[in-house]
Amino acid sequence: MLQLTILVLAFLAFSAEAFQSNLVSSGIQIPIASSTDTSSILYAKTIGDESSSSIGVNENKIDDRRSFLSRGSVGLAGLTATLSSFPGIAFADEPASAAVAAATADEESFASIAARASKLSSDVGEFAPAQAVTNANGDTRTAYDFELPVDGKSVPFRDLIRQEVDADGFSKCKVILVSNMKEDDPIARKDIPEFIFLASKYGRNGEFVVMLTPTDQGYYEPDTSQLIRLKLASEYGYGIKPATILTDKTDILGTRALPFWRWMQSNCRTPAGLGRVEGNFEKFLIDGRTGIPLRRYPRKYKPTDIKNDIEAVLAGRPLPPAGANYKEEWRIAAVEAEANTYRFQKGLNYYD
């Protein structure tokens, strides 16, 4: 409103200058404000005073050379002084303190709105679906369309991870970390304790689970499913907590591969575009809300290095960029796939 008033007054000021000139030429005395003091009356002119007329002409010439902003300022001041002489009309500058107070209020208002927006975004992000990655083959299946063997029985994936969906459609289990494993692989001594750590940190409320699948493929696994279960429980404590799940031994490659593993490898490939598993302890991160695999990690990629991805999916955010060592670990895995003892090699330790 104040800016609009100033613009109107500025417009009237220019008109007032022309009006004043006409009055002067008619011999009418009017007050004109000075640029140095807008509240005082400087002089009056009469048409019969030749010297004053001469001065007025000279001043008109000087006035023609004034800048646009200077004339606007003087004219506005003159109009203000003239109108102020009439009863019932008054002009007052807005106090500086009021302007500061208004600016402060605006800042506080903006901060308040930003705070509420941030809270709302956080609340929505708690349940918003994470960014999903789908395969190029148009496969519409999710992890929830499959079953896995546990204790000799086929258990639906949903039941295995103890998934619950409330009345509003929000999933309880938000993240699943899946890995193939060998109990006697040296990597097991490093990875299994870290799996348990992640399950203890993020799986207390059922929002995160780790699922391991042993297999005879790759380097031979001599123990039965029951014995593997007992060994992991006694040596590591794995399988004791609900957030640590162990399936039975199964094929994960070839014509007899478990459909769940065949689907997961097809839908979540390596950075080089390879689908099939090349070594023990390749890891897959699945979004529990959608049942879609989001990212895959190589054999020697530490489970604790996945924590940033886990936290992002738990919060409903897109995955952050992969860690600095992500591609390097995949390059190492590609080399090991050619000669490592624990590699998966067709015709050697798995068959179609």
PEQUIHU-V144207 format. One line per field, one symbol per residue. phi: phi as a letter, one per 20 degrees, with the letter a starting at -180 (. if undefined). psi: psi as a letter, one per 20 degrees, with the letter a starting at -180 (. if undefined). A space follows every 50 residues. Layout:
phi: ???
psi: ???
//
This chain:
phi: .ffffffffffffffffffffffffeneececeefebfddeeacdcfeef ffffffffffffffeffffffffffffffffffffefndbcbffgfffff fffffffffffffffffffffffffgcffffeddefemfefcgfeccceb lmdedgggffelfccefeneefedbcddbebcfefgfgfeffffgfffff fddfdnebcdcdcfbffmfgdfefgfffffffffecnfnfegeddceffb fdcnfefgggffffffebefgeneeffdafmfdcddfffdmdfdbccfge ffgffefffffffgemefffgfffeffffffffffffebffefecfndcb ce
psi: gghhgggghgghghhhghhgghgghijppqqpqqihoiiqpgrqqqhioh hhhghhgghhgghhjqrghghggggggghggghhiqqipqppqpqhhhgg ggggggghgghgggghgggggggghhjqprpqpqrijkojqrhijrqqpp kjqopqgghhjlpqpahjjppgohppoqqqqphjphhhhggghhghgghh gijhjjipqppqoqqirbppohqrgghgggghghhhjpigqhiopprrqr pirahjqphghggghhinrrhijpgqpirqkpqpppohhhkpphqqqrgj ophiiihhgghghhikqqqrqqrhjghghhhghhghihiqhjroppigjq q.
//
